[in-house]
């Protein structure tokens, strides 16, 4: 496997791919992840079946990360490196505001605001059980097994431990420790098919529900970046205005979640199964290839190839939280309608 640093630079597209990889891993540092142990059976509690309890915990987690005020410190481990972050999240008049600061190494800060709490991405809809398709493969349970294995203490709070095990090789596994009181994820890991931990996040300090002053959400320097909204659209994703590019194959359970066309003419289409996400980038006809090969940053992979349609060459990139073999198959199945 060629590491990201070994891929030759290729101007704006190369930088864009790198930034998307960083954004996905950075986003993971706010929420996601997987397990290194075998799942165990979980005893029913409070009259709930195991299935009902899993559904409730997932709904509570999806709601909590968007609708609660919280701030704290967490660590993020990927590729042998351990970084620390501060996150501040406030909901004001049903609008989310968030500030994320890296506390070691080169300064980095991202500020987000203006996202409505009732504006649900396809991933949120799947997690909350709101999206019901006639195609059964769009259901989370068709592609993952969910196991509740007991409780543990994280950041001085009691958490429910949930292992999420994929049923096929097209996605990674997760292990989540979810705060019993608020539903916020306190610790998370993502692992590959070999049970190797690819990314790990863990809160070491967390305060929930207290008022957050305006000053706490203000950027600290001119170098702070205002985050773009994810490519995933809120609410039902429509085919209206969707580019003529189609992939003839998707991993089971992945659904179209939004699209965008960049200023340089590249098409971007995003797909999600509710937990994992990947984006397809199609460059302009006969554009200079940014790079070819594959790269990985934690659980986020990038696969870059060239395809020729109607005698015109296009650079095609798949970036997301899926194995390389899956990304390659998505690229191979891409067609111009």
C-alpha positions as CSV (number, residue, x, y, z in Angstrom):
1,X,0.0,0.0,0.0
2,X,1.3,3.4,-0.9
3,X,1.0,5.9,2.0
4,X,-0.6,9.2,1.4
5,X,2.7,11.1,1.5
6,X,4.0,9.0,-1.4
7,X,1.2,9.9,-3.8
8,X,2.5,12.6,-6.2
9,X,0.9,16.1,-5.8
10,X,-1.6,17.1,-8.4
11,X,-2.8,20.6,-7.7
12,X,-6.2,21.5,-6.5
13,X,-7.8,18.1,-6.8
14,X,-5.0,16.4,-4.8
15,X,-5.4,19.0,-2.1
16,X,-9.2,18.5,-2.1
17,X,-8.9,14.7,-1.7
18,X,-6.4,15.2,1.2
19,X,-8.7,17.7,2.9
20,X,-11.7,15.4,2.5
21,X,-9.7,12.6,4.1
22,X,-8.7,14.9,7.0
23,X,-12.3,16.1,7.3
24,X,-13.6,12.6,7.6
25,X,-11.1,11.5,10.2
26,X,-11.6,14.8,12.0
27,X,-15.4,14.2,12.0
28,X,-14.7,10.7,13.4
29,X,-12.9,12.5,16.2
30,X,-16.3,14.0,17.2
31,X,-18.5,10.9,17.0
32,X,-18.0,7.4,15.4
33,X,-16.4,3.7,15.8
34,X,-15.4,-0.4,16.6
35,X,-14.2,-3.5,18.6
36,X,-11.3,-5.8,19.3
37,X,-13.2,-8.4,21.3
38,X,-15.8,-11.1,20.5
39,X,-19.4,-10.0,21.1
40,X,-21.3,-11.4,24.1
41,X,-24.9,-11.9,24.8
42,X,-26.6,-9.2,26.8
43,X,-29.3,-9.8,29.4
44,X,-32.6,-8.0,29.0
45,X,-33.2,-5.1,31.3
46,X,-36.3,-3.2,32.4
47,X,-38.6,-5.4,30.3
48,X,-36.9,-4.3,27.0
49,X,-35.7,-6.9,24.6
50,X,-32.1,-6.7,23.5
51,X,-33.3,-5.4,20.1
52,X,-35.4,-2.7,21.6
53,X,-32.6,-1.6,23.9
54,X,-30.2,-1.3,21.0
55,X,-32.7,0.7,19.0
56,X,-33.3,3.0,22.0
57,X,-29.6,3.6,22.6
58,X,-28.9,4.4,18.9
59,X,-31.8,6.9,18.8
60,X,-30.6,8.5,22.0
61,X,-27.0,8.8,20.7
62,X,-28.1,10.3,17.4
63,X,-30.3,12.9,19.2
64,X,-27.8,13.7,22.0
65,X,-24.8,14.7,19.8
66,X,-27.0,17.2,17.9
67,X,-29.4,18.6,20.6
68,X,-27.5,18.9,23.8
69,X,-25.1,21.5,25.2
70,X,-21.8,19.9,26.0
71,X,-18.1,20.6,26.2
72,X,-15.1,18.6,27.1
73,X,-11.7,17.2,26.3
74,X,-11.0,14.0,24.4
75,X,-8.1,12.1,22.9
76,X,-7.9,10.8,19.3
77,X,-5.5,8.0,18.4
78,X,-4.8,7.1,14.7
79,X,-1.8,5.7,13.0
80,X,0.3,5.6,16.2
81,X,-0.3,9.3,16.9
82,X,-2.2,10.5,19.9
83,X,-3.8,14.0,19.7
84,X,-5.9,15.9,22.2
85,X,-8.9,18.1,21.5
86,X,-11.4,20.4,23.1
87,X,-15.0,20.4,21.8
88,X,-17.7,23.0,22.7
89,X,-21.2,22.4,21.4
90,X,-24.2,24.6,21.9
91,X,-27.8,24.5,20.7
92,X,-29.4,27.9,20.6
93,X,-33.0,28.4,19.2
94,X,-32.7,24.9,17.6
95,X,-29.5,25.8,15.8
96,X,-26.2,24.0,16.4
97,X,-23.0,25.8,17.1
98,X,-19.7,24.0,17.6
99,X,-16.0,24.8,18.1
100,X,-13.3,22.2,17.9
101,X,-9.7,22.9,18.9
102,X,-6.6,20.8,18.6
103,X,-4.6,21.1,21.7
104,X,-1.2,19.6,20.7
105,X,1.0,20.0,17.6
106,X,0.3,22.6,15.0
107,X,-2.7,24.8,16.0
108,X,-6.0,23.8,14.3
109,X,-9.5,25.0,15.0
110,X,-12.8,24.5,13.2
111,X,-16.0,26.5,14.0
112,X,-19.4,25.4,12.7
113,X,-22.7,27.2,13.1
114,X,-26.2,27.6,11.6
115,X,-27.1,23.9,11.2
116,X,-30.7,23.3,12.3
117,X,-31.2,20.5,14.8
118,X,-34.2,19.2,12.9
119,X,-32.2,19.0,9.6
120,X,-31.3,15.3,9.6
121,X,-28.8,13.7,7.3
122,X,-29.5,10.3,5.8
123,X,-27.2,8.8,8.4
124,X,-29.1,10.4,11.2
125,X,-32.4,9.1,9.7
126,X,-31.0,5.6,9.5
127,X,-29.7,5.8,13.1
128,X,-32.9,7.0,14.5
129,X,-34.9,4.5,12.5
130,X,-36.8,7.1,10.6
131,X,-35.8,5.9,7.1
132,X,-37.8,3.0,6.0
133,X,-37.1,1.8,2.4
134,X,-38.9,-0.9,0.5
135,X,-35.4,-2.3,-0.1
136,X,-34.6,-4.2,3.1
137,X,-30.9,-3.8,2.6
138,X,-31.1,-0.2,3.6
139,X,-31.8,-1.2,7.2
140,X,-28.9,-1.1,9.6
141,X,-29.6,-4.5,11.0
142,X,-29.3,-6.1,7.6
143,X,-25.7,-5.2,7.5
144,X,-24.5,-5.1,11.1
145,X,-25.0,-7.2,14.2
146,X,-25.5,-5.1,17.4
147,X,-24.4,-6.4,20.9
148,X,-24.8,-4.7,24.3
149,X,-22.1,-6.2,26.5
150,X,-22.6,-4.4,29.8
151,X,-21.4,-1.1,31.4
152,X,-18.0,0.6,31.9
153,X,-16.8,3.9,33.4
154,X,-15.4,6.6,31.1
155,X,-14.6,10.2,32.0
156,X,-16.1,9.5,35.5
157,X,-19.4,8.6,33.9
158,X,-21.2,5.3,33.5
159,X,-21.5,4.1,29.9
160,X,-23.3,1.3,28.0
161,X,-20.9,-0.7,25.8
162,X,-22.2,-1.5,22.3
163,X,-20.3,-3.6,19.8
164,X,-21.3,-3.2,16.1
165,X,-20.1,-6.1,13.9
166,X,-20.4,-6.0,10.1
167,X,-22.0,-8.9,8.3
168,X,-19.8,-8.5,5.3
169,X,-16.4,-7.2,4.2
170,X,-17.6,-3.9,2.8
171,X,-17.5,-1.9,6.1
172,X,-15.7,-1.7,9.4
173,X,-16.8,-2.6,12.9
174,X,-17.4,-0.3,15.8
175,X,-17.3,-0.3,19.6
176,X,-19.1,2.5,21.4
177,X,-19.3,3.4,25.1
178,X,-22.5,5.5,25.3
179,X,-23.2,7.7,28.4
180,X,-26.1,6.1,30.2
181,X,-27.4,9.5,31.5
182,X,-27.2,11.6,28.3
183,X,-26.7,9.3,25.3
184,X,-23.5,11.0,24.2
185,X,-20.7,8.6,23.0
186,X,-17.8,8.7,25.5
187,X,-15.4,6.3,23.9
188,X,-15.3,4.7,20.5
189,X,-13.1,2.5,18.4
190,X,-13.1,1.4,14.8
191,X,-11.5,-1.9,13.7
192,X,-10.9,-3.8,10.5
193,X,-11.7,-7.4,9.6
194,X,-8.5,-8.5,11.3
195,X,-9.7,-7.0,14.6
196,X,-7.0,-4.3,14.4
197,X,-8.0,-1.0,16.0
198,X,-7.8,1.7,13.3
199,X,-9.0,4.7,15.2
200,X,-9.8,5.4,18.8
201,X,-11.5,8.3,20.6
202,X,-12.1,8.8,24.3
203,X,-13.4,11.6,26.4
204,X,-11.3,12.4,29.5
205,X,-13.5,15.3,30.7
206,X,-17.1,16.1,29.8
207,X,-19.7,18.6,31.1
208,X,-23.3,18.3,29.8
209,X,-26.3,20.7,30.0
210,X,-24.6,23.8,31.3
211,X,-25.0,27.2,29.6
212,X,-22.3,28.1,27.2
213,X,-21.3,31.7,26.7
214,X,-21.0,33.3,23.2
215,X,-17.3,33.9,23.8
216,X,-16.6,30.2,24.2
217,X,-17.6,29.7,20.6
218,X,-15.6,32.5,19.0
219,X,-12.6,31.6,16.9
220,X,-9.3,32.3,18.7
221,X,-7.3,33.5,15.6
222,X,-7.5,34.4,11.9
223,X,-6.3,30.9,11.1
224,X,-9.5,29.3,12.4
225,X,-11.6,27.7,9.7
226,X,-15.3,27.8,9.3
227,X,-16.3,24.3,8.4
228,X,-18.3,23.6,5.3
229,X,-21.5,21.6,5.7
230,X,-20.9,17.9,4.9
231,X,-21.8,16.7,1.4
232,X,-24.7,14.8,3.0
233,X,-27.9,16.7,2.6
234,X,-30.6,17.1,5.2
235,X,-33.8,15.2,4.8
236,X,-34.7,12.9,1.9
237,X,-32.0,12.9,-0.8
238,X,-33.6,13.6,-4.2
239,X,-32.3,12.6,-7.6
240,X,-33.4,16.0,-9.0
241,X,-30.4,17.8,-10.4
242,X,-28.2,14.8,-9.7
243,X,-25.3,14.4,-12.2
244,X,-25.5,11.8,-14.9
245,X,-22.9,9.7,-13.3
246,X,-24.2,6.4,-11.7
247,X,-22.4,3.5,-10.1
248,X,-23.9,0.2,-11.2
249,X,-22.9,-1.3,-7.9
250,X,-23.1,-0.2,-4.2
251,X,-22.2,-2.1,-1.1
252,X,-25.4,-3.5,0.4
253,X,-27.2,-0.9,2.6
254,X,-25.6,2.2,1.2
255,X,-28.0,4.8,-0.1
256,X,-27.5,8.1,-2.0
257,X,-27.2,10.9,0.5
258,X,-26.4,14.1,-1.4
259,X,-24.4,15.6,-4.2
260,X,-22.5,18.8,-5.1
261,X,-20.5,20.3,-7.9
262,X,-17.3,22.1,-7.0
263,X,-16.1,25.4,-8.4
264,X,-13.6,23.6,-10.6
265,X,-16.3,21.4,-12.2
266,X,-15.8,18.2,-10.2
267,X,-18.8,16.1,-9.4
268,X,-19.2,14.8,-5.8
269,X,-21.7,12.2,-4.7
270,X,-22.0,10.9,-1.1
271,X,-23.4,7.6,0.1
272,X,-24.0,6.3,3.6
273,X,-25.3,3.2,5.4
274,X,-26.0,5.2,8.6
275,X,-22.6,4.6,10.2
276,X,-20.0,4.7,7.4
277,X,-19.8,7.2,4.6
278,X,-18.0,7.5,1.3
279,X,-17.8,10.1,-1.5
280,X,-17.2,9.7,-5.2
281,X,-15.3,12.5,-7.0
282,X,-15.4,12.7,-10.8
283,X,-13.0,15.2,-12.4
284,X,-13.5,17.3,-15.5
285,X,-12.9,15.6,-18.9
286,X,-9.3,15.2,-19.8
287,X,-8.1,17.0,-16.6
288,X,-4.6,16.4,-15.5
289,X,-4.6,13.4,-13.1
290,X,-4.1,14.5,-9.6
291,X,-2.6,11.2,-8.5
292,X,-3.1,7.5,-8.9
293,X,-3.0,4.8,-6.4
294,X,-4.4,4.4,-2.9
295,X,-3.9,6.0,0.5
296,X,-5.1,5.6,4.0
297,X,-5.5,7.8,7.1
298,X,-6.8,5.7,10.0
299,X,-10.0,4.1,8.7
300,X,-10.5,6.7,5.9
301,X,-9.2,5.5,2.6
302,X,-8.8,7.1,-0.8
303,X,-8.6,5.1,-4.1
304,X,-7.8,7.1,-7.3
305,X,-8.0,5.8,-10.8
306,X,-8.7,7.1,-14.4
307,X,-11.7,6.1,-16.4
308,X,-12.5,6.8,-20.1
309,X,-16.0,7.5,-21.3
310,X,-16.8,8.6,-24.8
311,X,-13.1,9.0,-25.5
312,X,-12.7,11.4,-22.6
313,X,-10.5,10.6,-19.6
314,X,-11.7,11.4,-16.1
315,X,-10.0,11.2,-12.8
316,X,-12.2,9.2,-10.4
317,X,-11.6,9.2,-6.6
318,X,-13.5,7.4,-3.8
319,X,-12.8,8.7,-0.3
320,X,-14.5,7.2,2.7
321,X,-14.7,4.8,5.6
322,X,-14.7,1.6,3.6
323,X,-12.1,-1.0,2.7
324,X,-9.9,-0.6,-0.4
325,X,-11.5,-3.5,-2.2
326,X,-14.9,-2.0,-1.8
327,X,-13.7,1.4,-3.1
328,X,-12.1,-0.2,-6.1
329,X,-15.4,-2.0,-7.0
330,X,-17.4,1.2,-6.7
331,X,-15.0,2.9,-9.2
332,X,-15.1,0.0,-11.6
333,X,-18.9,0.1,-11.6
334,X,-19.2,3.9,-12.3
335,X,-20.8,4.8,-15.6
336,X,-21.9,7.9,-17.5
337,X,-25.7,7.7,-18.2
